[in-house]
Amino acid sequence: MVHIHTEGVVAASQQFAFDYLSDFRNAPDWLFGVNKLTVVGEVTSGLGTVYDGSMALGPKTLHSVVKVARWEPPILFEHEYVSGFAVNSTWQVNSVDSAKSEVVVDIDYNVPGGIGGRVLGRLLGPLLSMAVERSRDTLRDRIEAAYQAVRST
């Protein structure tokens, strides 16, 4: 298993940050390497939403289907692996003050067992860590720009 943890502060209210972050239809705008992400089924937001996605990571494309398995607005949501590349994630938004929030992300990528899985984990770990850190920074910029646009109207 490869575990990635990242956190950062965004200049946006907790509710705004949660709403933007938890709507994964926004993810291609900020999630590094995502080249496909679509909602599957009739539930388009919240608990039970299923996403079908692909992520280019170097020369490899990872395909995964995940569903929202936990939903506690405006604080927390979790994605649970359904099929494809096994990935589970927890996304938490904590209020710092009325105009700032802390976003805490934990992502677990499950790689196959045995020697091949350990080698794959060692190869993917640094790439995935870099992708998550880059995504965190882009996400912060996107949330802050969207929040400022809403506040200025």
C-alpha positions as CSV (number, residue, x, y, z in Angstrom):
1,M,0.0,0.0,0.0
2,V,1.1,3.5,-0.8
3,H,-0.2,6.1,1.6
4,I,-0.1,9.9,0.8
5,H,-1.0,12.6,3.3
6,T,-1.2,16.3,2.5
7,E,-2.7,19.4,4.0
8,G,-2.9,23.1,3.3
9,V,-4.9,26.2,4.0
10,V,-7.1,27.9,1.5
11,A,-8.5,31.4,1.6
12,A,-12.2,30.4,1.4
13,S,-14.9,29.5,3.8
14,Q,-15.3,25.9,5.0
15,Q,-18.7,25.5,3.2
16,F,-17.4,26.9,-0.1
17,A,-14.2,24.8,0.0
18,F,-16.2,21.7,0.8
19,D,-18.7,22.3,-1.9
20,Y,-16.0,22.9,-4.5
21,L,-13.8,20.0,-3.4
22,S,-16.5,17.4,-3.0
23,D,-17.9,18.0,-6.5
24,F,-15.4,15.8,-8.3
25,R,-16.7,17.0,-11.6
26,N,-14.3,19.9,-10.9
27,A,-11.4,17.5,-10.4
28,P,-10.1,17.6,-14.0
29,D,-9.4,21.3,-13.4
30,W,-7.0,20.6,-10.5
31,L,-6.3,16.9,-10.0
32,F,-2.9,16.2,-11.6
33,G,-2.9,13.6,-14.4
34,V,-6.7,13.1,-14.6
35,N,-7.7,12.7,-18.2
36,K,-11.2,11.3,-17.6
37,L,-13.6,11.6,-14.7
38,T,-17.4,11.1,-15.2
39,V,-20.3,10.5,-12.9
40,V,-21.9,7.1,-13.3
41,G,-25.5,6.7,-12.5
42,E,-28.2,9.1,-11.4
43,V,-26.7,10.3,-8.1
44,T,-24.5,13.3,-9.1
45,S,-23.5,14.6,-5.7
46,G,-23.1,13.3,-2.1
47,L,-23.3,9.9,-0.6
48,G,-23.4,7.1,-3.3
49,T,-22.1,9.2,-6.2
50,V,-19.9,6.9,-8.4
51,Y,-17.1,8.3,-10.5
52,D,-15.3,6.5,-13.3
53,G,-11.9,8.0,-14.0
54,S,-8.5,7.6,-15.5
55,M,-5.2,9.2,-14.4
56,A,-2.0,9.4,-16.5
57,L,1.0,8.9,-14.3
58,G,4.1,9.0,-16.4
59,P,3.8,6.4,-19.1
60,K,1.1,4.5,-17.2
61,T,-2.6,5.2,-17.2
62,L,-4.5,4.1,-14.0
63,H,-8.2,3.4,-14.3
64,S,-10.5,3.4,-11.3
65,V,-14.1,3.5,-10.3
66,V,-14.8,5.0,-6.9
67,K,-17.9,5.9,-4.9
68,V,-18.6,8.4,-2.2
69,A,-18.9,6.1,0.9
70,R,-19.0,8.7,3.6
71,W,-20.6,12.1,3.5
72,E,-20.5,14.6,6.4
73,P,-20.9,18.1,5.0
74,P,-19.2,20.6,5.3
75,I,-16.4,18.6,7.0
76,L,-15.7,15.2,5.5
77,F,-16.2,12.8,2.6
78,E,-14.6,9.6,1.6
79,H,-14.1,7.8,-1.7
80,E,-14.1,4.0,-1.7
81,Y,-12.6,1.8,-4.4
82,V,-15.2,-0.1,-6.5
83,S,-13.1,-1.4,-9.4
84,G,-9.9,-0.9,-11.4
85,F,-6.8,0.5,-9.6
86,A,-7.5,0.3,-5.9
87,V,-7.6,3.7,-4.4
88,N,-9.4,5.0,-1.3
89,S,-9.3,8.6,-0.1
90,T,-10.5,10.8,2.8
91,W,-11.0,14.5,2.3
92,Q,-11.5,16.8,5.3
93,V,-12.2,20.5,5.4
94,N,-11.7,22.2,8.8
95,S,-12.7,25.8,9.4
96,V,-9.8,28.1,10.4
97,D,-11.9,31.2,10.5
98,S,-14.8,32.6,8.4
99,A,-12.7,33.1,5.3
100,K,-10.0,30.3,5.7
101,S,-10.1,26.5,5.7
102,E,-7.7,23.7,6.1
103,V,-7.9,20.9,3.6
104,V,-6.5,17.5,4.8
105,V,-6.3,14.7,2.4
106,D,-5.3,11.0,2.9
107,I,-5.1,8.7,-0.1
108,D,-4.3,5.0,0.0
109,Y,-3.2,3.3,-3.2
110,N,-3.3,-0.5,-2.9
111,V,-0.7,-2.3,-5.0
112,P,-0.6,-6.0,-5.6
113,G,1.2,-8.2,-3.1
114,G,4.5,-10.0,-3.5
115,I,7.8,-8.7,-4.9
116,G,6.1,-7.1,-8.0
117,G,3.8,-5.1,-5.7
118,R,6.6,-3.9,-3.5
119,V,8.6,-2.8,-6.6
120,L,5.5,-1.1,-8.0
121,G,4.8,0.6,-4.7
122,R,8.4,2.0,-4.6
123,L,8.1,3.3,-8.1
124,L,4.6,4.8,-7.8
125,G,5.1,6.2,-4.3
126,P,7.2,9.2,-5.3
127,L,5.2,9.9,-8.5
128,L,1.9,9.8,-6.6
129,S,3.3,12.0,-3.8
130,M,4.4,14.6,-6.4
131,A,1.1,14.4,-8.1
132,V,-0.9,14.9,-4.9
133,E,1.3,17.9,-3.8
134,R,0.9,19.5,-7.2
135,S,-2.8,18.8,-7.1
136,R,-3.1,20.4,-3.6
137,D,-1.4,23.6,-4.8
138,T,-3.6,23.8,-8.0
139,L,-6.7,23.0,-5.9
140,R,-5.9,25.9,-3.5
141,D,-5.5,28.3,-6.4
142,R,-8.8,27.1,-8.0
143,I,-10.8,27.3,-4.8
144,E,-9.4,30.8,-4.0
145,A,-10.1,32.2,-7.4
146,A,-13.7,30.8,-7.5
147,Y,-14.3,32.1,-3.9
148,Q,-13.0,35.6,-4.8
149,A,-15.2,35.6,-8.0
150,V,-18.3,34.8,-5.9
151,R,-17.5,37.4,-3.3
152,S,-16.9,40.1,-5.8
153,T,-20.3,39.8,-7.5
